[in-house]
Amino acid sequence: MTALLIADHDNVKLRPATASAVTALLQMTEAVDVLVAGNGCEAVAEEAAKIAGVRTVLLAQNAKLAQELPEVLAYTAAHEAPGYSHIFFCATALGKAAMPRVAAQLDRSAVSDVVAVKGPKTFVRGIYAGALLATVEVDEDVVVGTVRTTAFEPAGEADMPVRIENITVPEEAVNWDASQFVRFTETESDRPDLVSAKVVVAGGRGLIDEAGFSSLEKLADKIGAAVGATRTAVDMG
């Protein structure tokens, strides 16, 4: 059994979530290949090639893959799926958007937010917004899912980097025009990313106003935590 992991990166650096996902997948399968899909991301592939437990790095490059369109990424991942028993993404915004599209193209069920592995096809995942944990078993030949990477320790560094193989991006991905990239905006912050943070400080309506929420942000800065908020707090602005 071999897994294909779609790397989490920004075309410049490999995010730590990828190494944690490798740890999870090695509990499911005997080998892990990593797909680095982007544009001008050779350095990312070189980083992925140094993760312990990775067998091969597949490098797919195209301008559309740099725009983080889930449809384009899903077509590319599904094109490489034959021969793999597991197709997994990190549970990021892009991974959560692309993974169900891959499952639909392969006509397989999807398993989201895996937080523990009990066997090659038996997993623990959160339900009811994480309030409960459920053990699920997949009875299909290919498992498609996402990994909650904060639940796993990152894999170490290999003694020698593995082979990087350049692959062709499928025409379906290149010619996809049902969705278009408009612009990318990002809020600059020294705090860790909410998805990958080890510690999250969150608040709700009890903070009352911006001044109250500001005190929560000061606490987060002191302990190096990400900041979260309830839906009510977000609606309140």
N, C-alpha and C positions, 0 to 999 in steps of 0.2 A: 504494500500500500504506500502510495506517494501522494503528498499534498502539494498544492500550488497556493502560495501565499502572495497576495497582491500587496506590494510594499506601500507604506505610508510615507510620503515625502513631499517636499515643496520644489522639486527640480534642482535644488541646490544641496540640501542635506537630507539624510535619512532620519526620520523621526524615531525616537526610542521605542515607540509602540511596536515597530516591526520586529525588533529583537525579542520582545515579550511574546508576540504572537508565534514566533518560531518555537519558543519553549512550549506553548500550548499544543502546537501541531505535532511536535515530536512525541507527545503523550498519546497521539491518535494514530500516527503513522511511523514508518521506518525511515522515511526520507522527506525532505522539504525542498522544493524549488521555489525561488522567489521571482516574481514578475515585477520588474521596474518599468512602469509605463509613464512616459512623460515626454519632454523635449529638452535636448541639451543637458541630459541628466546622467552623463557617463560617470561623474563623480559619485552619484548616488548608488549606481550599480557597483562601483568599486567598494563602497562601504558595505553594501549588502553581501558582497562576496567574502567579507571577513567575519561574518557571523558564524559562530560554531554551530554545526548541525545542518547548515545549508549545503545542498548537493550541487545545484547549478543556479546561476542567475540568468534570467531571460530579460533582455533589454529591448523594449519596444518604444520607438521614438516617432513622434508626429506632432505637428503644431497643435492639433486639436486635443491631444492628450495633455497638453500643458494647461488647458483651460478648465480642467476638473469637471468636465461634463460626464455625468454618470452613465449616460447612454453609450458614449464612445468608449469609456473604460470597460463597461459591461460587455460590449461586442468583442473587445480585444481579449478580455479574460475568457469569455466563452469559446473563442476561437482556439485558445490553447488548452481547453479543458479535456479533450480526449486523452485517455491514458492516465488521468489522475483520479484518485478515489475521494479526495477532499479538495474543495475550492473555497478558500477562506479570505476574508478581508478583516482589517482592524475595524473596531466599532467606532469609527469616526463619522462625521457628517457625510463625507463622500462614500465611505465604505457602506454605510447603511442605505444609501441611495442606490449604489451600483449592485450590491449583493442580490436583492430580490429580482433585479433584471436578469442577472446571470441565471438564477434559479428558474425563472420563467422560460428563458431560451433553452435551457437544458431539460425542461419539464420535470423538475425535481422539487421536493419540499425544501424550505429554508429554515435554518436554525439560527436565531439571532442572540447576541450577547451571551456567549458561552463564558461562564465564570469558573468552571471546573470540568475536568475530563475524567470519566469513570471507565472508559473503554473506547475502542476505535469509533464506535457509533453511538455511544452513550454519554450524555452531557448534562451538566447542571446549568440552568439559565434562570434569570430573574423574570418574574411575571408580576402583574399589577404594579407597574412602575418600580419594581425591585422590592416590593413589600414581602413577597414570597419567593422561595426558590423551588423550582420544579426540575425533576430528573426526567429527561426525554431520551427516547431511543429511536434512531433512524433506521428504517428497514429497506432503504433504497441503495443502489450500487454506488451512487455518488452523493457525497454530503456537501451541501453548500451553506455557508454561514458566516457569522462575524464573531470575533473574539473580543471580550472586554479585557483589554490588555493590562489594565491596572491590577487584575487578579493574578497575574503571572509574573515571575521574576524574569528579567531580560536574559537571553542567552549570552554567553561570553564571546570572546574573540577567538577565532580559529588560528592555528599555528601558521597555516598557509591559506591565502585566498583561493576560492574555487573559480572554476571557469565561468566566463561571461559570454553568453551566446546572443548575438543580435537576431531578432526575429522581425518578420514583416507585419505591419499593422493591417488588418483585413480591410478590404474595400468598403464593406458595410459601415465600418467605423469612420473611415475617412470621409465618406459621402453622406454621413448622417446630417440631416438639416432640419429635423423636427424641433430641435431646441438650439438656441444660439447663445453664445457667450456675449454678455453685454458689458460688464465691468467687474472689477474685483476691488472691494474695499475692506480694509482691515483696521481694527482699533489697536494702536500700539500700547503695549503693557509689559511691565517687567514681571507680572505674575505668571505662573505656569498656566498652560492651556487647560481648560476645564475638563476636557475629555480624558487627558492623560495625567492629571494632577493626582498626587498621592493623598493630599489633604484638601478638602473643600470647606470653606466657611460660607454658609447660606443663611439668608434671612427672609422674612415674610412681612405680612401687613403690620406686625408688631413694631417694626422700625418706624412706622408712621410716615416719614418724609425723607427728603434727601439728606438732611442733617443726620438722621438716625442711621441711614444706610452708609453714610460716610464713616461713621464709627466702626461699622462692620468691615469696611475696606481697610481701615487702619489696622485692625486686628489681623486681617489676612496678610497684610504687608509685613507685619512683625513676625509671623510664623511661616512665611513663604507659602501661603495657601492660595488656591484659586477662589474666585468669588462666584457664588451661585445665588439664585433668587427663586422664590415661588412664583407661580403664574400670576397670583394676585399682586405681588410686588411689581412685577413687570408691567401689568396693566395699569398700576398706579403711577408708572413712569419712573 
